[in-house]
């Protein structure tokens, strides 16, 4: 072969090697891209059921859960919270949120009787310092003086409390000797109060002002009672799907962290300090009730307001 032919052959070989190198780079690049997306896909999906409660409760419980999960990201990895606010007015539907609806976690009162026969994991750490157990009454404006005159449980027991079907505190009031009208829904509750189907309804001190303004104030026939406070131990907690022990451990750890570092207090005060000031708890006559549905894990619960 001539020198010229040898030179051409060498250049051809070099070009082939360059082409192969370029192809290799492209191939390696195509394999690198999925590696990045797989890292993003590694976030653990967590299905939160957040129905059957007021909007303020929904926001608060979600923020507490997010704070607990964020506090444990370094140890347990990223997460993707999937919130579902569907209301389930039937007790059987609420009871099955883990068993047949596949949710991972939700907030409710400790000892919720609808879960009595269901498998679940209770995280016995209160989310709201027991505030839900401080109950303020909404009454008919025409009955204001009647309620101002009430100073004892025996007097209040003569009147009828209204509550939507399936709400957890209906059985609690019955256990304490109160007359309870349990039927209907949250949407028709105040119309029924106006129509004299019962005499009062109660809401947590954290939510009564918002509930009243959003749902009860328009007609002018109802008011927030200014004289009474009904109290019973009623801690708000998270329940977790029994098949998700890892999530229960993570949320427990996260709640302990945000309780110790003050973040839980900051969130609580941001949501509820103004509401507590508005209802002036110390100035009210307190009527105490027993809570027979408290689970054994929280039998010694004391509010921390």
C-alpha positions in Angstrom: 0.0 0.0 0.0 1.3 3.5 -0.8 2.1 6.1 1.8 -0.9 8.1 0.7 -3.2 5.1 1.1 -1.8 4.3 4.6 -2.4 7.9 5.6 -6.1 7.8 4.4 -6.6 4.5 6.3 -5.2 6.0 9.5 -7.5 9.1 9.2 -10.5 6.8 8.6 -9.7 4.8 11.7 -9.4 8.0 13.8 -12.8 9.2 12.5 -14.4 5.9 13.4 -13.0 6.1 16.9 -14.3 9.6 17.3 -17.7 8.6 16.1 -17.8 5.7 18.5 -16.8 7.9 21.4 -19.6 10.4 20.6 -22.1 7.5 20.4 -20.8 6.3 23.8 -21.4 9.8 25.3 -24.9 10.0 24.0 -25.6 6.5 25.3 -24.3 7.3 28.7 -26.3 10.5 28.8 -29.4 8.6 27.9 -28.9 6.3 30.9 -28.1 9.2 33.2 -31.4 11.0 32.8 -33.6 8.3 34.3 -31.3 8.2 37.3 -32.3 11.8 38.1 -36.0 11.1 37.7 -35.8 8.0 39.8 -34.5 10.2 42.6 -37.5 12.4 42.3 -39.8 9.4 42.1 -38.3 8.1 45.4 -40.7 10.4 47.4 -43.0 8.2 49.5 -46.7 8.8 48.8 -48.8 9.4 51.9 -52.6 9.5 51.6 -54.2 11.8 54.1 -57.9 11.6 54.6 -59.0 15.1 55.8 -62.8 15.1 55.5 -65.7 15.3 58.0 -64.3 18.4 59.7 -64.2 22.2 59.5 -61.9 24.0 57.0 -59.8 25.4 59.9 -59.3 21.9 61.3 -58.3 20.6 57.8 -55.7 23.3 57.4 -54.3 22.9 60.9 -54.0 19.1 60.8 -52.4 19.1 57.4 -49.8 21.7 58.6 -49.0 19.7 61.7 -48.5 16.5 59.6 -46.3 18.3 57.1 -44.2 19.8 59.9 -43.7 16.3 61.5 -42.8 14.8 58.1 -40.4 17.6 57.2 -38.7 17.2 60.6 -37.9 13.6 59.7 -37.0 13.9 56.0 -33.3 13.5 56.7 -33.9 10.2 58.5 -36.8 8.8 56.4 -36.6 10.5 53.0 -38.9 12.7 50.9 -42.6 12.3 50.8 -45.5 13.3 48.6 -48.7 14.1 50.6 -51.9 13.3 48.8 -54.8 15.0 50.6 -58.5 13.9 50.2 -61.2 16.1 51.7 -64.1 13.9 50.8 -66.8 13.9 53.5 -68.2 10.5 54.6 -71.4 11.2 56.5 -72.2 7.6 57.1 -70.4 6.0 60.1 -69.7 2.8 58.2 -67.9 4.8 55.5 -65.7 6.7 58.0 -64.9 3.5 59.8 -63.5 2.0 56.6 -61.1 4.7 55.6 -58.1 2.3 56.2 -59.8 -1.0 55.5 -61.4 -0.4 52.1 -60.5 3.2 51.1 -56.7 2.8 51.4 -55.8 5.9 53.3 -52.6 6.0 55.3 -53.4 8.6 58.1 -56.1 10.9 59.4 -56.8 13.1 62.4 -59.7 12.6 64.7 -60.4 12.6 68.4 -58.8 9.9 70.5 -61.2 7.0 71.0 -63.4 7.8 68.0 -66.1 5.1 68.5 -66.5 4.6 64.7 -63.1 3.0 64.7 -63.8 0.7 67.7 -63.9 -2.5 65.6 -61.3 -1.5 63.1 -57.6 -2.2 63.1 -55.5 0.9 63.4 -52.5 2.5 65.0 -53.0 5.3 67.5 -50.3 7.9 67.9 -51.1 9.0 71.5 -49.6 12.5 71.1 -52.1 15.4 71.2 -52.1 17.7 68.2 -54.0 20.6 69.7 -53.3 20.7 73.4 -56.8 19.5 74.2 -58.4 22.6 72.8 -61.2 20.7 71.1 -62.5 19.8 74.6 -63.2 23.4 75.4 -66.7 23.7 74.0 -68.5 27.0 73.3 -72.3 27.0 72.6 -74.1 28.5 69.7 -77.7 29.3 70.7 -80.8 31.2 69.5 -80.5 34.9 70.2 -83.9 34.8 71.9 -82.6 32.4 74.5 -79.6 34.4 75.6 -80.9 35.2 79.1 -81.9 31.5 79.6 -78.3 30.5 79.1 -76.9 33.3 81.2 -78.9 31.9 84.1 -77.4 28.4 83.8 -74.7 27.7 86.5 -74.7 23.9 86.7 -74.6 20.7 84.7 -78.1 19.8 86.0 -79.6 22.9 84.4 -77.9 22.4 81.1 -79.0 18.7 81.0 -82.6 19.9 80.8 -82.0 21.3 77.4 -81.4 19.5 74.1 -78.1 19.5 72.3 -78.0 19.1 68.5 -75.3 17.3 66.7 -74.8 16.0 63.1 -75.0 12.2 62.6 -71.8 10.3 63.3 -70.0 13.1 65.2 -67.8 11.5 67.9 -69.0 13.6 70.9 -72.6 12.6 70.7 -72.1 9.5 72.8 -69.9 11.4 75.2 -72.8 13.8 76.0 -75.3 10.9 76.3 -72.9 9.2 78.8 -73.0 12.4 80.9 -76.8 12.5 81.0 -77.4 15.1 78.3 -80.3 15.1 75.9 -78.9 14.7 72.4 -80.6 15.1 69.0 -78.2 13.3 66.7 -79.3 13.5 63.0 -78.8 15.4 59.8 -75.6 17.0 58.7 -73.3 19.9 59.4 -74.9 21.7 56.4 -78.4 21.7 58.0 -77.4 22.0 61.6 -78.1 25.7 62.1 -81.3 25.7 60.2 -82.5 23.0 62.6 -81.4 25.1 65.6 -83.3 28.1 64.3 -86.4 25.8 63.8 -86.3 24.8 67.5 -85.4 21.1 66.9 -82.9 21.5 69.8 -81.6 24.3 72.0 -77.9 24.6 71.4 -74.9 23.2 69.5 -71.2 23.2 70.7 -67.9 23.7 68.9 -64.3 23.8 70.0 -63.1 27.2 71.3 -60.7 27.1 68.3 -63.4 26.9 65.7 -66.6 28.4 67.1 -66.0 31.9 65.8 -65.2 30.8 62.3 -68.1 28.3 62.2 -70.5 30.9 63.4 -69.4 33.6 60.9 -69.3 31.2 58.0 -72.5 29.2 58.7 -74.7 30.6 61.4 -74.5 34.4 61.5 -76.4 35.3 58.3 -80.0 34.9 59.5 -79.4 37.1 62.6 -81.3 34.5 64.7 -78.3 32.8 66.3 -75.5 34.0 68.6 -72.4 32.7 70.2 -73.2 32.2 73.9 -70.9 34.4 76.1 -71.5 32.8 79.5 -70.8 29.0 79.5 -67.9 26.7 78.8 -68.4 23.0 78.6 -65.1 21.0 79.1 -64.1 17.4 78.7 -60.7 15.8 77.9 -60.9 15.4 74.1 -57.4 15.2 72.5 -57.0 15.4 68.8 -54.6 12.7 67.4 -53.5 10.9 64.3 -54.6 7.4 63.5 -52.5 5.4 61.0 -53.3 2.5 58.7 -52.3 -0.7 60.5 -50.3 -1.9 57.5 -48.1 1.2 57.6 -46.1 0.9 60.8 -43.2 2.8 59.2 -45.4 5.9 58.8 -46.6 5.6 62.4 -43.0 5.5 63.6 -42.0 8.4 61.4 -45.0 10.7 62.4 -44.4 9.8 66.1 -40.8 10.8 65.8 -41.7 14.0 63.9 -44.3 15.0 66.5 -41.8 14.5 69.3 -39.3 16.7 67.5 -41.7 19.6 66.8 -43.0 19.5 70.3 -39.5 19.7 71.8 -38.2 22.4 69.5 -41.3 24.7 69.9 -42.6 24.4 66.3 -45.9 22.9 67.4 -46.5 25.8 69.8 -45.7 28.3 67.0 -48.2 26.7 64.7 -50.8 26.4 67.4 -50.5 30.1 68.4 -50.6 31.2 64.8 -53.9 29.4 64.3 -55.7 29.9 67.6 -54.3 32.7 69.8 -56.8 35.2 68.4 -59.7 32.8 68.7 -58.9 32.0 72.3 -58.7 35.7 73.2 -62.1 36.3 71.5 -64.0 33.7 73.5 -62.5 34.7 76.8 -62.4 31.3 78.5 -61.5 32.5 82.0 -64.7 34.6 82.3 -67.0 31.7 81.6 -68.8 29.3 84.0 -67.3 25.9 83.4 -69.3 22.7 83.2 -67.1 19.5 83.3 -68.0 16.2 81.6 -66.3 12.8 81.8 -65.0 11.3 78.5 -65.7 7.5 78.5 -64.2 6.9 75.1 -60.6 7.9 75.9 -58.3 5.0 75.0 -56.2 3.5 77.7 -53.0 5.0 76.1 -54.4 8.5 76.9 -56.3 7.8 80.1 -54.2 10.3 82.0 -54.4 13.1 79.3 -54.4 16.6 80.7 -54.9 19.7 78.4 -51.9 22.0 78.2 -53.4 25.4 77.3 
